[in-house]
Amino acid sequence: MITVAKIEDIISQIIDNNTFLVEARVHTGNRIMVFVDKKQGETSLQDCSDISRKLEEALNRDQEDFELEVSSPG
């Protein structure tokens, strides 16, 4: 089972010092929503894409399927 705690743990390992996790949610059907922002500067589409790719690599689709969305709150 994919949990918010698991997502938060993975995110803390893959984001840089200027980026922080705003919120992580896991909805029914393993629909994962992650919101990240930057302390300085704007969060770009590339930032979200990089985090999404790394998070997807850390989760095992063979064990459990999921839908992943990474975005900034703004």
MMTF fields as JSON, N, C-alpha, C and O atoms, coordinates in Angstrom:
{
  "mmtfVersion": "1.0.0",
  "mmtfProducer": "UNKNOWN",
  "numBonds": 295,
  "numAtoms": 296,
  "numGroups": 74,
  "numChains": 1,
  "numModels": 1,
  "chainsPerModel": [1],
  "groupsPerChain": [74],
  "chainIdList": ["A"],
  "bondAtomList": [4, 2, 8, 6, 12, 10, 16, 14, 20, 18, 24, 22, 28, 26, 32, 30, 36, 34, 40, 38, 44, 42, 48, 46, 52, 50, 56, 54, 60, 58, 64, 62, 68, 66, 72, 70, 76, 74, 80, 78, 84, 82, 88, 86, 92, 90, 96, 94, 100, 98, 104, 102, 108, 106, 112, 110, 116, 114, 120, 118, 124, 122, 128, 126, 132, 130, 136, 134, 140, 138, 144, 142, 148, 146, 152, 150, 156, 154, 160, 158, 164, 162, 168, 166, 172, 170, 176, 174, 180, 178, 184, 182, 188, 186, 192, 190, 196, 194, 200, 198, 204, 202, 208, 206, 212, 210, 216, 214, 220, 218, 224, 222, 228, 226, 232, 230, 236, 234, 240, 238, 244, 242, 248, 246, 252, 250, 256, 254, 260, 258, 264, 262, 268, 266, 272, 270, 276, 274, 280, 278, 284, 282, 288, 286, 292, 290],
  "bondOrderList": [1, 1, 1, 1, 1, 1, 1, 1, 1, 1, 1, 1, 1, 1, 1, 1, 1, 1, 1, 1, 1, 1, 1, 1, 1, 1, 1, 1, 1, 1, 1, 1, 1, 1, 1, 1, 1, 1, 1, 1, 1, 1, 1, 1, 1, 1, 1, 1, 1, 1, 1, 1, 1, 1, 1, 1, 1, 1, 1, 1, 1, 1, 1, 1, 1, 1, 1, 1, 1, 1, 1, 1, 1],
  "groupList": [{"groupName": "MET", "atomNameList": ["N", "CA", "C", "O"], "elementList": ["N", "C", "C", "O"], "formalChargeList": [0, 0, 0, 0], "bondAtomList": [1, 0, 2, 1, 3, 2], "bondOrderList": [1, 1, 2], "singleLetterCode": "M", "chemCompType": "L-PEPTIDE LINKING"}, {"groupName": "ILE", "atomNameList": ["N", "CA", "C", "O"], "elementList": ["N", "C", "C", "O"], "formalChargeList": [0, 0, 0, 0], "bondAtomList": [1, 0, 2, 1, 3, 2], "bondOrderList": [1, 1, 2], "singleLetterCode": "I", "chemCompType": "L-PEPTIDE LINKING"}, {"groupName": "THR", "atomNameList": ["N", "CA", "C", "O"], "elementList": ["N", "C", "C", "O"], "formalChargeList": [0, 0, 0, 0], "bondAtomList": [1, 0, 2, 1, 3, 2], "bondOrderList": [1, 1, 2], "singleLetterCode": "T", "chemCompType": "L-PEPTIDE LINKING"}, {"groupName": "VAL", "atomNameList": ["N", "CA", "C", "O"], "elementList": ["N", "C", "C", "O"], "formalChargeList": [0, 0, 0, 0], "bondAtomList": [1, 0, 2, 1, 3, 2], "bondOrderList": [1, 1, 2], "singleLetterCode": "V", "chemCompType": "L-PEPTIDE LINKING"}, {"groupName": "ALA", "atomNameList": ["N", "CA", "C", "O"], "elementList": ["N", "C", "C", "O"], "formalChargeList": [0, 0, 0, 0], "bondAtomList": [1, 0, 2, 1, 3, 2], "bondOrderList": [1, 1, 2], "singleLetterCode": "A", "chemCompType": "L-PEPTIDE LINKING"}, {"groupName": "LYS", "atomNameList": ["N", "CA", "C", "O"], "elementList": ["N", "C", "C", "O"], "formalChargeList": [0, 0, 0, 0], "bondAtomList": [1, 0, 2, 1, 3, 2], "bondOrderList": [1, 1, 2], "singleLetterCode": "K", "chemCompType": "L-PEPTIDE LINKING"}, {"groupName": "GLU", "atomNameList": ["N", "CA", "C", "O"], "elementList": ["N", "C", "C", "O"], "formalChargeList": [0, 0, 0, 0], "bondAtomList": [1, 0, 2, 1, 3, 2], "bondOrderList": [1, 1, 2], "singleLetterCode": "E", "chemCompType": "L-PEPTIDE LINKING"}, {"groupName": "ASP", "atomNameList": ["N", "CA", "C", "O"], "elementList": ["N", "C", "C", "O"], "formalChargeList": [0, 0, 0, 0], "bondAtomList": [1, 0, 2, 1, 3, 2], "bondOrderList": [1, 1, 2], "singleLetterCode": "D", "chemCompType": "L-PEPTIDE LINKING"}, {"groupName": "SER", "atomNameList": ["N", "CA", "C", "O"], "elementList": ["N", "C", "C", "O"], "formalChargeList": [0, 0, 0, 0], "bondAtomList": [1, 0, 2, 1, 3, 2], "bondOrderList": [1, 1, 2], "singleLetterCode": "S", "chemCompType": "L-PEPTIDE LINKING"}, {"groupName": "GLN", "atomNameList": ["N", "CA", "C", "O"], "elementList": ["N", "C", "C", "O"], "formalChargeList": [0, 0, 0, 0], "bondAtomList": [1, 0, 2, 1, 3, 2], "bondOrderList": [1, 1, 2], "singleLetterCode": "Q", "chemCompType": "L-PEPTIDE LINKING"}, {"groupName": "ASN", "atomNameList": ["N", "CA", "C", "O"], "elementList": ["N", "C", "C", "O"], "formalChargeList": [0, 0, 0, 0], "bondAtomList": [1, 0, 2, 1, 3, 2], "bondOrderList": [1, 1, 2], "singleLetterCode": "N", "chemCompType": "L-PEPTIDE LINKING"}, {"groupName": "PHE", "atomNameList": ["N", "CA", "C", "O"], "elementList": ["N", "C", "C", "O"], "formalChargeList": [0, 0, 0, 0], "bondAtomList": [1, 0, 2, 1, 3, 2], "bondOrderList": [1, 1, 2], "singleLetterCode": "F", "chemCompType": "L-PEPTIDE LINKING"}, {"groupName": "LEU", "atomNameList": ["N", "CA", "C", "O"], "elementList": ["N", "C", "C", "O"], "formalChargeList": [0, 0, 0, 0], "bondAtomList": [1, 0, 2, 1, 3, 2], "bondOrderList": [1, 1, 2], "singleLetterCode": "L", "chemCompType": "L-PEPTIDE LINKING"}, {"groupName": "ARG", "atomNameList": ["N", "CA", "C", "O"], "elementList": ["N", "C", "C", "O"], "formalChargeList": [0, 0, 0, 0], "bondAtomList": [1, 0, 2, 1, 3, 2], "bondOrderList": [1, 1, 2], "singleLetterCode": "R", "chemCompType": "L-PEPTIDE LINKING"}, {"groupName": "HIS", "atomNameList": ["N", "CA", "C", "O"], "elementList": ["N", "C", "C", "O"], "formalChargeList": [0, 0, 0, 0], "bondAtomList": [1, 0, 2, 1, 3, 2], "bondOrderList": [1, 1, 2], "singleLetterCode": "H", "chemCompType": "L-PEPTIDE LINKING"}, {"groupName": "GLY", "atomNameList": ["N", "CA", "C", "O"], "elementList": ["N", "C", "C", "O"], "formalChargeList": [0, 0, 0, 0], "bondAtomList": [1, 0, 2, 1, 3, 2], "bondOrderList": [1, 1, 2], "singleLetterCode": "G", "chemCompType": "PEPTIDE LINKING"}, {"groupName": "CYS", "atomNameList": ["N", "CA", "C", "O"], "elementList": ["N", "C", "C", "O"], "formalChargeList": [0, 0, 0, 0], "bondAtomList": [1, 0, 2, 1, 3, 2], "bondOrderList": [1, 1, 2], "singleLetterCode": "C", "chemCompType": "L-PEPTIDE LINKING"}, {"groupName": "PRO", "atomNameList": ["N", "CA", "C", "O"], "elementList": ["N", "C", "C", "O"], "formalChargeList": [0, 0, 0, 0], "bondAtomList": [1, 0, 2, 1, 3, 2], "bondOrderList": [1, 1, 2], "singleLetterCode": "P", "chemCompType": "L-PEPTIDE LINKING"}],
  "groupTypeList": [0, 1, 2, 3, 4, 5, 1, 6, 7, 1, 1, 8, 9, 1, 1, 7, 10, 10, 2, 11, 12, 3, 6, 4, 13, 3, 14, 2, 15, 10, 13, 1, 0, 3, 11, 3, 7, 5, 5, 9, 15, 6, 2, 8, 12, 9, 7, 16, 8, 7, 1, 8, 13, 5, 12, 6, 6, 4, 12, 10, 13, 7, 9, 6, 7, 11, 6, 12, 6, 3, 8, 8, 17, 15],
  "groupIdList": [1, 2, 3, 4, 5, 6, 7, 8, 9, 10, 11, 12, 13, 14, 15, 16, 17, 18, 19, 20, 21, 22, 23, 24, 25, 26, 27, 28, 29, 30, 31, 32, 33, 34, 35, 36, 37, 38, 39, 40, 41, 42, 43, 44, 45, 46, 47, 48, 49, 50, 51, 52, 53, 54, 55, 56, 57, 58, 59, 60, 61, 62, 63, 64, 65, 66, 67, 68, 69, 70, 71, 72, 73, 74],
  "secStructList": [7, 7, 7, 2, 2, 2, 2, 2, 2, 2, 2, 2, 2, 2, 1, 7, 6, 6, 3, 3, 3, 3, 3, 3, 3, 3, 3, 6, 6, 6, 3, 3, 3, 3, 3, 3, 3, 3, 1, 1, 1, 7, 7, 7, 2, 2, 2, 2, 2, 2, 2, 2, 2, 2, 2, 2, 2, 2, 1, 7, 6, 6, 6, 7, 7, 7, 3, 3, 3, 3, 3, 7, 7, 7],
  "xCoordList": [0.841, 0.0, 0.885, 1.826, 0.573, 1.314, 0.685, -0.518, 1.504, 1.014, 1.617, 2.625, 0.987, 1.52, 2.905, 3.806, 3.079, 4.379, 5.467, 6.588, 5.145, 6.123, 6.484, 7.657, 5.486, 5.724, 6.582, 7.533, 6.257, 7.025, 8.472, 9.381, 8.694, 10.051, 10.844, 11.991, 10.25, 10.936, 11.218, 12.326, 10.224, 10.387, 11.531, 12.325, 11.617, 12.679, 14.066, 15.029, 14.176, 15.461, 15.797, 16.963, 14.806, 15.071, 15.029, 15.486, 14.493, 14.438, 15.692, 16.356, 16.002, 17.179, 16.83, 15.676, 17.838, 17.657, 16.751, 16.206, 16.58, 15.745, 14.279, 13.41, 14.017, 12.673, 12.098, 12.821, 10.795, 10.168, 8.811, 8.157, 8.417, 7.129, 6.051, 6.138, 5.05, 3.918, 2.899, 2.425, 2.572, 1.574, 1.676, 2.01, 1.382, 1.27, -0.054, -0.437, -0.742, -2.025, -2.031, -1.475, -2.661, -2.895, -4.393, -4.953, -5.029, -6.473, -6.792, -5.9, -8.055, -8.531, -7.985, -7.929, -7.59, -7.043, -5.594, -5.094, -4.912, -3.504, -3.265, -2.289, -4.146, -3.947, -3.14, -3.644, -1.879, -0.937, -0.828, -0.587, -1.008, -0.851, 0.227, 0.162, 1.219, 2.335, 2.439, 2.433, 2.535, 2.683, 4.018, 4.28, 4.859, 6.175, 6.314, 5.636, 7.198, 7.463, 8.927, 9.636, 9.371, 10.758, 10.807, 9.906, 11.868, 12.072, 12.375, 11.904, 13.172, 13.504, 13.341, 13.768, 12.728, 12.505, 11.193, 10.458, 10.927, 9.677, 9.9, 10.969, 8.901, 8.937, 8.553, 7.449, 9.457, 9.221, 8.573, 8.523, 8.089, 7.547, 8.636, 8.365, 9.864, 10.986, 11.25, 11.54, 11.151, 11.314, 10.292, 10.641, 9.035, 7.97, 8.197, 7.99, 8.618, 8.882, 10.017, 9.924, 11.089, 12.231, 11.82, 12.187, 11.062, 10.604, 9.674, 9.771, 8.784, 7.858, 8.617, 8.313, 9.595, 10.379, 11.109, 11.093, 11.752, 12.497, 11.566, 11.894, 10.414, 9.45, 8.902, 8.751, 8.61, 8.103, 9.14, 8.785, 10.411, 11.478, 11.577, 11.886, 11.316, 11.431, 10.255, 10.386, 9.118, 7.949, 7.974, 8.468, 7.459, 7.509, 6.153, 5.248, 6.017, 4.757, 4.434, 3.269, 5.454, 5.215, 4.468, 3.701, 4.695, 4.009, 2.638, 1.68, 2.558, 1.312, 1.213, 2.124, 0.118, -0.071, -0.509, -1.112, -0.208, -0.563, -0.64, -0.124, -1.295, -1.343, -0.639, -0.919, 0.267, 1.087, 0.953, 1.037, 0.742, 0.687, 1.567, 1.379, 2.526, 3.393, 3.198, 3.305, 2.91, 2.705, 3.081, 3.399, 3.038, 3.265, 1.909, 0.975, 1.786, 0.481, 0.05, -1.106, 0.96, 0.619, 0.259, -0.041],
  "yCoordList": [-1.185, 0.0, 1.247, 1.357, 2.164, 3.419, 4.381, 4.636, 4.91, 5.817, 7.204, 7.38, 8.18, 9.54, 9.555, 10.238, 8.809, 8.756, 8.238, 8.748, 7.234, 6.685, 7.73, 7.894, 8.433, 9.485, 10.592, 11.049, 11.023, 12.082, 11.665, 12.475, 10.411, 9.909, 9.932, 10.378, 9.461, 9.451, 10.873, 11.174, 11.747, 13.139, 13.812, 14.538, 13.575, 14.212, 13.807, 14.55, 12.644, 12.162, 12.666, 12.64, 13.122, 13.481, 14.98, 15.404, 15.79, 17.227, 17.925, 17.443, 19.066, 19.829, 20.761, 20.837, 21.464, 22.331, 23.53, 24.103, 23.918, 25.062, 24.665, 25.529, 23.381, 22.874, 22.236, 21.602, 22.405, 21.772, 21.191, 21.645, 20.183, 19.535, 20.364, 20.625, 20.775, 21.509, 20.512, 20.637, 19.52, 18.532, 17.3, 17.389, 16.16, 14.905, 14.26, 14.239, 13.739, 13.069, 11.751, 11.654, 10.75, 9.488, 9.218, 8.985, 9.253, 9.052, 7.608, 6.821, 7.282, 5.958, 5.585, 6.414, 4.335, 3.867, 4.263, 4.244, 4.624, 5.044, 6.229, 6.255, 7.185, 8.448, 9.352, 9.846, 9.557, 10.302, 11.727, 11.95, 12.685, 14.099, 14.683, 14.561, 15.32, 15.908, 17.376, 17.712, 18.239, 19.67, 20.119, 19.935, 20.708, 21.185, 22.66, 23.17, 23.333, 24.743, 25.01, 24.156, 26.198, 26.595, 27.724, 28.561, 27.736, 28.814, 30.11, 31.182, 29.996, 31.164, 30.793, 29.721, 31.677, 31.407, 30.679, 30.373, 30.413, 29.761, 28.277, 27.866, 27.494, 26.068, 25.893, 26.256, 25.341, 25.2, 23.858, 22.95, 23.76, 22.503, 21.43, 20.267, 21.825, 20.879, 20.366, 19.184, 21.242, 20.815, 19.73, 18.691, 19.979, 19.014, 17.709, 16.625, 17.816, 16.635, 15.799, 14.572, 16.457, 15.751, 15.02, 13.864, 15.696, 15.084, 13.912, 12.86, 14.092, 13.029, 11.796, 10.676, 12.0, 10.886, 10.137, 8.907, 10.884, 10.257, 9.527, 8.447, 10.118, 9.48, 8.201, 7.181, 8.27, 7.085, 5.961, 4.791, 6.309, 5.308, 4.655, 3.468, 5.427, 4.914, 4.012, 3.155, 4.209, 3.364, 2.177, 2.303, 1.053, -0.163, -0.447, -0.963, -0.107, -0.347, -1.833, -2.207, -2.674, -4.116, -4.633, -5.592, -3.996, -4.401, -3.755, -4.382, -2.488, -1.741, -0.628, 0.191, -0.593, 0.43, 1.738, 1.723, 2.855, 4.161, 5.19, 4.989, 6.294, 7.47, 8.579, 8.786, 9.295, 10.288, 11.653, 11.792, 12.661, 14.053, 14.884, 14.875, 15.602, 16.494, 17.897, 18.119, 18.849, 20.228, 21.188, 20.78, 22.475, 23.501, 24.078, 24.035, 24.619, 25.115, 26.414, 26.819, 27.066, 28.363, 28.374, 29.432],
  "zCoordList": [0.0, 0.0, 0.0, 0.786, -0.877, -0.941, 0.058, 0.015, 0.954, 1.992, 1.823, 1.139, 2.454, 2.449, 3.09, 2.604, 4.17, 4.851, 3.918, 3.926, 3.119, 2.171, 1.118, 0.784, 0.598, -0.394, 0.208, -0.426, 1.419, 2.085, 2.29, 2.113, 2.66, 2.86, 1.555, 1.535, 0.482, -0.817, -1.28, -1.723, -1.182, -1.616, -0.861, -1.458, 0.44, 1.238, 0.755, 0.946, 0.135, -0.356, -1.759, -2.152, -2.517, -3.909, -4.206, -5.268, -3.295, -3.577, -3.061, -2.143, -3.668, -3.247, -2.083, -1.66, -1.576, -0.4, -0.658, 0.286, -1.923, -2.249, -2.48, -2.603, -2.535, -2.811, -1.557, -0.789, -1.35, -0.193, -0.576, -1.515, 0.172, -0.027, 0.657, 1.857, -0.085, 0.475, 1.017, 2.146, 0.187, 0.596, -0.294, -1.476, 0.297, -0.457, -0.077, 1.092, -1.074, -0.845, -1.612, -2.705, -1.03, -1.73, -1.664, -0.592, -2.833, -2.921, -3.291, -3.608, -3.247, -3.632, -5.009, -5.918, -5.14, -6.409, -6.612, -7.737, -5.524, -5.566, -6.496, -7.246, -6.44, -7.161, -6.238, -5.23, -6.603, -5.765, -6.287, -7.473, -5.387, -5.729, -4.83, -3.607, -5.444, -4.713, -5.114, -6.298, -4.113, -4.354, -3.778, -2.589, -4.619, -4.192, -4.536, -5.428, -3.821, -4.086, -3.805, -3.275, -4.163, -3.923, -2.909, -2.847, -2.115, -1.15, -1.885, -1.503, -2.948, -3.763, -5.225, -5.654, -5.982, -7.394, -7.612, -6.673, -8.872, -9.238, -9.486, -9.938, -9.19, -9.484, -10.945, -11.35, -11.728, -13.162, -13.492, -12.663, -14.703, -15.197, -15.183, -14.885, -15.506, -15.487, -14.072, -13.89, -13.07, -11.667, -11.327, -10.765, -11.67, -11.377, -12.133, -11.588, -13.37, -14.186, -13.607, -13.556, -13.171, -12.573, -11.298, -11.091, -10.452, -9.198, -9.502, -8.871, -10.458, -10.845, -11.326, -10.915, -12.187, -12.723, -11.617, -11.579, -10.714, -9.613, -8.646, -8.156, -8.378, -7.484, -8.112, -7.44, -9.397, -10.093, -10.096, -9.955, -10.254, -10.211, -8.834, -8.728, -7.782, -6.413, -6.024, -5.15, -6.671, -6.408, -7.369, -8.49, -6.954, -7.757, -8.393, -7.737, -9.672, -10.39, -10.518, -10.649, -10.482, -10.578, -9.349, -9.44, -8.202, -6.972, -6.846, -6.394, -7.253, -7.06, -8.096, -8.216, -8.841, -9.857, -9.196, -8.122, -9.832, -9.284, -10.397, -11.496, -10.085, -10.947, -10.183, -9.002, -10.832, -10.142, -10.791, -12.011, -9.947, -10.398, -9.472, -8.256, -10.049, -9.278, -9.825, -11.031, -8.938, -9.366, -8.248, -7.131, -8.581, -7.564, -7.183, -7.984, -5.972, -5.53, -6.203, -6.08, -6.907, -7.477, -8.915, -9.469]
}
